[in-house]
Amino acid sequence: MSNGSSGPTPGFLVWRLANKWRVAVDRAVNPLGLTHAQYSLVASLHGMQRAGERPSQRQLADHTGLEALYVSKLARTLESAGLIERTRDPRDPRAMQLALTEQGQAVTRQAIAVVQELHQQLLEPLGGLDAPRTRAFTDELTTLLDAPLAPSVPNDQTTQGATP
């Protein structure tokens, strides 16, 4: 949890909050036949389609922060459920483009409304979705997410003390 300090580390708190919110979203979208990960995929796809895009699985993986292999698995499941369609990209036959079906659009609109209501409830301690504290919190999270991670260096005798 923490190393020598009197309270939990920021990383531990972010992890706990992420798990709490994931469980809450899972419960909220379950009646619509979705998981939190599936919701993240269809809601992102919905937004991208509204902006005129027909993203590939890779583009959607980059947008959501999910692994490409996991997006592929989710997309196949959502396709089987009739919520999205996967088609070969005419510019790159190796790539699959994704689009919501009519049923997928209807379910996604319902899910977005449910999750927005949930977010309002979860953010109430900060004043709600549109509160200044929520905007500041969002800005701080965005700063952390935008910071690049340094490449990991193996912990062995040959690299200790060496400058990369």
C-alpha positions as a printed NumPy array, in Angstrom:
array([[  0.   ,   0.   ,   0.   ],
       [  2.564,   2.594,   1.017],
       [  6.25 ,   2.547,   1.684],
       [  6.973,   4.363,   4.94 ],
       [  4.201,   6.99 ,   4.701],
       [  1.138,   7.082,   6.908],
       [ -1.513,   6.639,   4.231],
       [ -2.292,   4.935,   0.955],
       [ -0.271,   5.854,  -2.113],
       [ -1.869,   7.714,  -5.025],
       [ -1.426,   4.594,  -7.167],
       [ -3.315,   2.464,  -4.66 ],
       [ -6.14 ,   5.031,  -4.513],
       [ -6.376,   5.241,  -8.328],
       [ -6.481,   1.436,  -8.496],
       [ -9.221,   1.268,  -5.83 ],
       [-11.256,   3.998,  -7.522],
       [-10.904,   2.367, -10.947],
       [-12.118,  -0.95 ,  -9.523],
       [-15.019,   0.703,  -7.686],
       [-16.14 ,   2.508, -10.844],
       [-15.672,  -0.586, -13.04 ],
       [-17.918,  -2.623, -10.75 ],
       [-20.499,   0.182, -10.639],
       [-20.581,   0.49 , -14.443],
       [-20.717,  -3.315, -14.833],
       [-23.794,  -3.399, -12.603],
       [-25.41 ,  -0.424, -14.339],
       [-25.049,  -1.747, -17.913],
       [-25.638,  -5.43 , -17.127],
       [-29.416,  -5.143, -17.704],
       [-28.593,  -3.961, -21.237],
       [-26.467,  -7.066, -21.843],
       [-23.132,  -5.235, -21.622],
       [-20.028,  -5.354, -19.48 ],
       [-18.005,  -2.264, -18.607],
       [-15.385,  -3.164, -21.232],
       [-18.076,  -3.689, -23.883],
       [-19.679,  -0.396, -22.877],
       [-16.316,   1.379, -23.27 ],
       [-16.036,  -0.057, -26.757],
       [-19.572,   0.755, -27.987],
       [-19.668,   4.205, -26.362],
       [-16.311,   5.101, -27.931],
       [-17.445,   3.696, -31.272],
       [-20.657,   5.728, -30.983],
       [-18.691,   8.934, -30.448],
       [-16.29 ,   8.183, -33.273],
       [-19.138,   7.376, -35.665],
       [-20.901,  10.629, -34.753],
       [-17.652,  12.398, -35.744],
       [-17.837,  10.689, -39.152],
       [-15.224,   8.02 , -38.468],
       [-15.398,   4.303, -39.141],
       [-12.481,   3.187, -36.987],
       [-10.455,   0.04 , -37.277],
       [-10.107,  -2.273, -34.312],
       [ -6.59 ,  -0.86 , -33.824],
       [ -7.842,   2.743, -33.809],
       [-10.524,   1.82 , -31.285],
       [ -7.915,   0.037, -29.145],
       [ -5.726,   3.142, -29.191],
       [ -8.722,   5.348, -28.351],
       [ -9.913,   3.226, -25.408],
       [ -6.513,   2.218, -24.071],
       [ -7.479,  -1.453, -24.348],
       [ -5.166,  -4.065, -25.842],
       [ -5.818,  -4.696, -29.551],
       [ -6.304,  -8.427, -28.95 ],
       [ -8.897,  -7.689, -26.262],
       [-10.721,  -5.251, -28.572],
       [-10.807,  -7.975, -31.225],
       [-12.344, -10.42 , -28.734],
       [-14.883,  -7.839, -27.524],
       [-15.75 ,  -6.906, -31.117],
       [-16.44 , -10.546, -32.042],
       [-18.691, -10.917, -28.985],
       [-20.546,  -7.691, -29.776],
       [-20.892,  -8.769, -33.411],
       [-22.427, -12.086, -32.297],
       [-24.886, -10.107, -30.167],
       [-25.876,  -8.037, -33.214],
       [-24.562,  -4.759, -31.793],
       [-21.673,  -4.075, -34.165],
       [-20.556,  -5.087, -37.611],
       [-16.988,  -5.858, -38.533],
       [-15.897,  -5.428, -42.158],
       [-12.567,  -5.562, -43.929],
       [-10.99 ,  -2.171, -44.483],
       [-10.84 ,  -1.634, -48.27 ],
       [ -7.516,   0.224, -47.857],
       [ -5.949,  -2.519, -45.698],
       [ -7.324,  -6.053, -46.003],
       [ -5.64 ,  -7.023, -42.712],
       [ -7.631,  -4.417, -40.769],
       [-11.214,  -4.72 , -39.568],
       [-13.446,  -1.648, -39.486],
       [-16.169,  -1.44 , -36.858],
       [-19.607,   0.161, -36.916],
       [-22.628,   0.021, -34.633],
       [-25.716,  -1.673, -36.028],
       [-29.127,  -0.045, -35.549],
       [-29.659,  -2.28 , -32.528],
       [-26.175,  -1.371, -31.296],
       [-26.941,   2.329, -31.611],
       [-30.157,   1.948, -29.589],
       [-28.479,  -0.082, -26.837],
       [-25.512,   2.297, -26.751],
       [-27.73 ,   5.372, -26.397],
       [-29.499,   3.693, -23.454],
       [-26.182,   2.671, -21.894],
       [-24.722,   6.168, -22.249],
       [-27.75 ,   7.644, -20.457],
       [-27.448,   5.067, -17.648],
       [-23.709,   5.642, -17.235],
       [-24.061,   9.435, -17.291],
       [-26.586,   9.165, -14.467],
       [-24.192,   6.865, -12.612],
       [-21.3  ,   9.295, -13.133],
       [-23.431,  12.108, -11.721],
       [-23.992,   9.967,  -8.627],
       [-20.332,   8.915,  -8.331],
       [-19.142,  12.512,  -8.723],
       [-21.648,  13.984,  -6.272],
       [-18.975,  14.226,  -3.514],
       [-17.128,  16.663,  -5.832],
       [-20.294,  18.58 ,  -6.671],
       [-21.52 ,  16.533,  -9.646],
       [-20.572,  16.176, -13.284],
       [-20.365,  19.886, -14.09 ],
       [-18.787,  21.106, -10.862],
       [-15.473,  23.007, -10.821],
       [-13.919,  20.34 ,  -8.553],
       [-14.906,  17.638, -11.063],
       [-13.359,  19.623, -13.921],
       [-10.156,  20.058, -11.894],
       [-10.155,  16.338, -11.026],
       [-10.63 ,  15.49 , -14.712],
       [ -7.783,  17.819, -15.675],
       [ -5.469,  16.147, -13.134],
       [ -6.38 ,  12.664, -14.382],
       [ -5.828,  13.771, -17.977],
       [ -2.392,  15.13 , -17.072],
       [ -1.443,  11.779, -15.543],
       [ -2.825,   9.807, -18.491],
       [ -1.016,  12.027, -21.01 ],
       [  2.373,  11.64 , -19.305],
       [  4.476,   9.111, -21.225],
       [  5.828,   6.135, -19.363],
       [  9.577,   5.715, -19.439],
       [ 10.61 ,   2.427, -21.017],
       [ 11.209,  -0.219, -18.406],
       [ 14.772,  -1.335, -17.845],
       [ 15.41 ,  -4.921, -16.774],
       [ 16.661,  -5.193, -13.215],
       [ 19.859,  -7.145, -13.672],
       [ 23.522,  -6.657, -12.875],
       [ 24.493,  -5.562, -16.405],
       [ 22.16 ,  -2.546, -16.435],
       [ 22.482,  -1.317, -12.852],
       [ 24.317,   1.956, -12.684],
       [ 24.363,   2.35 , -16.474],
       [ 22.821,   5.391, -18.08 ],
       [ 20.424,   4.572, -20.9  ]])
